[in-house]
Amino acid sequence: MSTARELFEKGEELLRKGERLAALASFEKSLKLDESNLLCKSYLALLSATQRGQLENAVKASEDIVEQSPGEPLVYLNLGRLYLIAERKQDAVTTLRKGASIRKLPEIEQLLESLGLRKKPVIGFLSRQNPINKFLGLLLKKLHLR
């Protein structure tokens, strides 16, 4: 018999491999053994939306999970993905940026980049094309401060 942690880790691996239905089953089993795992609930919300078409319920559940676990960037990632499925791009961007501000995750950065979003100019009252903004933006990026 597998523990809740083992089932959760198996679900994450299946999800990485793209085996969504198997991952859904694994997360459901894990949650039956440990109902307090908010990250597991977050993955279940995402998968119930994509595999079962329960988008509205999944978004609501995921929003509640983010409120209960504000320090976990993966719940922001999953909520951001749900917002994108629901065609709520601005909510997705805001949520993903909050998650990225907690801890840098490659998945969040890649998703934000794939959305084609640009960061705000360094000096807000100057145009994006202003040489000062261009220089400061490149400098801060090179220093990993932006």
N, C-alpha and C positions, 0 to 999 in steps of 0.2 A: 504494500500500500504506500502510495506517495504522500508526502507531506504537502501542505499548502504552498510552502516556498518552492518546492520542486516543481509542482504543477504550474505555479506562476512563471518560473524561469523557463519551463518548457513552452508555455504560451508565448512568452517574449521571443524565444528562438523561432517558433513556428511563424510568428508574425513577421519576423525579419526575413524568413524564407518565402513569405507570400502565401502561406497556407492559412488563410483567414478563418475558414470554418473549423479546422482543427485547433487553431489558437483560441477561438471562441469557446469551444468545448473545454479546453484546458483551463481557461480563465474562470469559467463557470464552476468547474470542479474545485478549483483553488478557493474561490469565494465561499463555497459551501463549507469549507474547512476553516476559513478565517475571514469572517465577515467584516473585519476592521481594515482590510487592505484597500486604501483609497486609490492607489495606483492601479490595482486590479480592476476596481470599479470603473476607473477612467478608461482603461482598455476595453472593458465590456461595453461601455457606452459607445465608443467609437465603432466597435465591431457590430453592435446591434443596429447601428445606423446603416453601415455599409452592407451587412449581410441579411438583415431582416427588414430594412426599410423603416425603422422606427426613429426617424431623424429628430422629430420634435421632442420626444421623450429623452433621447440621447443627449440633445443639447441642454435641456433643463437639468438632467442628472449631472452632466459634466460641469455645468456652471456651479451647481451645489458642491461638487467635489473640489473645485478650485477654491471656493470660499472656505472649505474645511481644511484644505492643504495648500495654503498660499506659498509655501517655501519649496514646492516641488515643481521644477520646470517641465517635467514630462506631462503633468496634468494640463499645463498651459498648451503644450504642443498638441495634445489630443483634442482639447477644446478648439484650438485654432484650426485643426483639420476639419472638425465638425462644422465650424462656421464656414469654411470654404465649400464644403459639400452643400451647405444650406444657402450658398451664394451670398454670404454676408462678409465680403472681402475686408471692409474696414474694421469690423469687429475682430476678424481673424488677425489682421496686422497688429492691432492694438494688443490682443492677447499674446501673440507670438513675441512681440517686443517686451511685454512684461515678463514672460518666461525667460527670454534671453538676458534680461537685466538681473535675474536671480543667479543664473549660472549659464555660461556659454555651452550650448549643446550644438554639435555639428548638424543635427537634424533640423533644429530651429533655424540656424543660419542658412542652410540649404533651401529650406522652404521659403524663407523671406527673400532670398536671392532669386528663387524661381518665380516669385511673384513680380519680379522686375521693379522692386521698390527702391527708391533712393532715399538716403538719409537727408534730414533737413540741412540746409546750409549752415556752416559753422557760425557765421555772423548773419543772423536772421534778417536784418534790415538791408543787407546787400544782396544783389541778385546771385543766383547760382553760378552764372558765367563770370562774375567778377574775379579777377586774378587773385585777389587776397583770399577769397573763399576757396578757390581752387587750390592754392598753395597750402593753406591751413588744413584743408580736408585731406590732401595727400600726406602732409606731414603727420597729422594725428593718426591716420591709417597706418603709416609706416611705423609709428611708435606704439601701435596696438592700443591706442587710447580712444579709438572710435570704430 
